[in-house]
Amino acid sequence: MLKIAPEFNGKRMKRAFVLIILYASIISAQNTYEFLRLDTSPRAAAVAGSYVATGDDPNVMFYNPAGINLLQGMPASFSYLKHLMDINSASFSISKDFTDIGRFSAGFKYINYGEFTKADASGNNLGTFGAGDLALVLGYGNQLDQNFYYGANVKLIYSGIDDVSSLGFAVDLGLQYVIPEYNWSFGFSALNLGSQIKSYYDVKEDLPVDVRVGFTKSLEKVPLKFFFSFNKINESQDNLFKRFTNVTFGGEFRFGQSFRLRFGYDNEKRKELKIGTSSGLTGFSLGFGFIVKGYNVDYAFSSLGSIGSLHRFGISTNL
């Protein structure tokens, strides 16, 4: 039998608490591969993940595969997330259009949960073990009609904890409609539709399916782009109205040609991570981006309240 060694110090206790928070939704919802919900892109995270109707960032492939149709050239992006304790995550995305065929995208998401002490039932130290998750993503998009686009991703998902592993397969589906003369964009996506091919043990778990709908709007007289998204509207609720209570929104201010300031709010995080009567900055996010010699450099800060905060860094360019 595998156990965490009993001689916890303060650092190990904190890490254990972090893992409980990370996997709380897995335990309650019987979902696996929850890392697929994690925002790694700093720009997306700064606007609280309200990216379902975006079309100017290759990372949109992780939120709505139809959004890649509005990309120009061959954009590529790499992002790094410094999670709590020694948990780290990274992602990469790239997209290219092929004449008369359509636009393709490719990317990955990876998270490493750090190193843990392994012990037997008697508490004897058996060394260490690690845990990590990886998703490889390939996407395709094209035009349905004027200003109306579709897209789809296929995902191969791997998860490993010590010598136990799991393999899954999923697809994402998306639609996007734009009204360019009024700077409106509307998006719909259904993410992580699939199942485990190989489970950790004998019981197969559900994937974290997430159906989203939202919009973006660039204001005419103010240098502000607004992002809004209803998330997880597929989840069972007492009535139809409650399916639309999981809301995220954010904004991006443009200062000249090379600097952006961003903010976001996630009402689910603020509700679920509240400790006692104190919420602090839980659910709020801030970020900025600037352009240097054709490279977009981005940073985002996301608050988890008393639990801690997340820092994301990214760089993107057009190859």
N, C-alpha and C positions, 0 to 999 in steps of 0.2 A: 504494500500500500504506500502511496506517495503522500508525503506531508511536508508542510513548511516547517523548518526547524523551530523548536519552541523558544530558543534564546533570542527573541526579537529585540533589537535595539530601536531607538526612536525612528531612525530612517526607514527601517523595515516596516514598522507599524504604519508610518505615513504612506508607504507604497501600497501596503495591503488595503488601506482605506481608499486610496485612489482607484485601485482595481475594483473594489466594491462599487464605487460610483460609476466606473466605466461600464460594468457589466450588470448594473441593476436592471436596465431595461431588458437585457437578455433573459434574466431569471423570471421577470414578471410576464414578459410577452412570449417566452419560448422562442425567441428569435436568435439566429446566429449571424455572424459576419456584421455585427453592428458597426464596425469600423467604416463600412461603406457610407454611413451617414456623416462621417467626420469631414468638416471643411478643412482642406489643406491650403488652398489658394488664399493668400492674404487679402486680395481684393474682394473675393467672394465672402470671406469671413468678416471683413470689415463692414459689409452691408448685411450681416447676419445670415448669409447663405441665400439671400433673396435673388437667385440667379436664374430662375426658370424662364425668364423672357429676355435674357441678355443675348447679344450677338456680336460682341466686339472683343472677346477673350477666348482663347482656345480651351480654357478650363470650363467653359460652358458645357462641354461634352459630358461632364460628370453630373450635370443638373438637368439638362435638356438636350439630347443629341440633335434636335432640329436646329438649335442655335448656331451650329457650325456653318450653316449655309450662308450666313451673313458675314463670315470672316473674309478677309482679303489676303492674298498672297499665301505664304506658308508660315504662319505664326507658330511659335513653340514657347513653352513655359515650364519652368521648374520651380517647385515650392518646397519649403522645409518648415516643419512645425516642431517647436520645442514645447512638448506637453509637460504635464506635471511630473516631478521627480525625474527619473532617467528614461521616461517614455518619449520616443521620437517618431516622427512620421514624415514621409516625403511623397511627392507626386510629380508626374511629368505628363505633359500633353503636347501634341503636335497635330497639325491639320494641313491638308493639301487638296486642291481642286484638280480633277482630271477632266479635261474637255470632253463633252458629250457623254460622260459617265456619271459624274457627280463628285461630291466632296467627301473625302475620307478623313478619319481622325484615329489616333492611337494614343494610348497612355497607360499609366499604372498608378496605383495607390499602394503604399506600404506603411506598415506601422510595426515598431519593435517595442515590446513591453519591458525590456530590460532583463536582468539576470536575477535568478532566485535560488535560494538554498534548498536542496533536496534532502529529505530525511525519510527513514523508514518509520514503521509504527512505533518503534521504541525511542525514536528521536535521534538515532545514529546518523551522523552527517554522511551523505552519499555524494557530495559534490554540488554542482550547480546545474541549472537548466534554464532555457530561454523560451520565449513565446513571441510569435509574430504572425501577421496576416498580410496577404498580398492579393491584389486584384489586377489582372491584365485586361485591358479594354480596347476593343476595336469598333469604330463607329462609321456610319455612312449616312449621308443626307442628300436631299435633292428637293426640287420645287414641285409642288402640287398644282399651283395656279399662281396668278400674279400676286405677289406679296404673301403667298401662303406656302409654307415649307414643312417637310417632315424629316424625321431622322430616327435611327435605331442604333443601339449598341449591343454587342455581345460581350460577356464577361466570363473569364475563368478565374475562380476564386480559390485561394489556398490558405489554410490556417493550420498552424502547428503549435503544440504545447508539449515541450520535452519530446518524447518519442511517439506522441499521439498526434494524428493529423486528420484534416478533413478537406474535401474537395467539393466545390460547388460550381454551378453554371447558372447564369442569369442573363436577361435582356432588359434593356431600357427602351422605351418608346416615347417619341415626342412630336409635338406640333408647335408651330410658331406662325403668328400672323402679324404683319407690320403695317402701319399706316405712316409712311415716311414723311408725307407733307405735314403731319401733325406731331411727329416724333413720338408716336405710340408704338409699343410692341407688346403682344400678348402671347403667353406661353402655357403649354400643358405638357406634363410628363408623367409617366408611370415608371418608377425606378425599381430595380432589383426583382423583377419577375422571374422566378426560377426555383431551384431546389438544390439540395445537397446530392451530389453524385456518390460521395463517400462520407459517411458520418463519423464523428469521433468514436462512438461506441455503437450500440445497437439501435438507438433512437434517432431518427432524422428530425431536424429542427427546421422551422420556417425561416425564410430570408426576410430582412427588414423592408418589406414593400412600402413604397412611399409615393403616393399620387399627389401631384402638386399642380396648382394653377396660379398664375400671377401676371404682373405687367411691369413694364418700365416706361417712364415718361421723362423726356428731356424738356425742361421749361424753356420758353422762348426768350424771356427778358431777364431771367436769372440764370447764372451759370451752374445749374443744379440738375443732376439726373436722379430721379427717384425710382427706387426698387421696392416691389411689394410682392409677397407670396403667401398663399394659403398652403400649408403642408400637412401631410398625413391625413388627407381627407378620406382615405380608404378605411381608416380605423373605425371600429364599431363604437357608436355613441348612443345615448338614450334617445336623441332626436337628430334630425337632419341639421339643424342649426349648429349643434355642438361640433359637427364635423369641420366647421369653418372657424374654430376658435384657436387653432394653432397657427399663429401669424408671425411672420417676420417682415421687417421692412428696414430700409436704409437709404442713404443719400450719398452722392458724390459731388462735391464742389470742385469746379475747375478754376484754377488760378493761372491765367496765361496759357501757354501752350505746353508747359512741361511739369506742372505741379497739380496734384489732386489731394483733397482732404475728404475722408470718408467717415461715416458713422452708421451704426445699425442697432437694432433691438430685436430680441427673441423672447416672446412672452412665455413660451414653454420652459425655456431654461430658467427664466426668472421665477416661475412658479415652482418648478421641481427642485431647484437648488437652494431655495430659501431655507435658512436655518433659524428656527425660532421666529422671532418677530423682525429679524434683521435681514435685509436683502442687499444692502449696499449697492454696488454697481452690477450685480448679477444680471446677466442677459444683455448687457450693453457691450458694444464693441466700437473701437476706433481704429483708424488707419490712415496711411498716406502713401502716395506714390509719386515718383518723379522720373523724368526721362533724361538719360545721359548717353549721348552718342548713339542713339537708336535703340537703347536698352531701357525697358521699363523696370524700375526697381520698386518693390512694394513691401510694406510692413503692416501688420495688423496686431492689435491687442484685444483680447477677449476676456472678459471677467467672468469667473465662476464664483464670485462672492468670497465667502470665508474659506472656501476650498483652495483657491489660488487663481492664477491667470495663465492664459496661453499666449505665446508669441509666435508669429508666423512671418516668414521671410520668403520673397520670391523674386525671380527675374524672368523677363520674357522679351522676345524680339521677333522680328520677321526675317526669316532666313532667306 
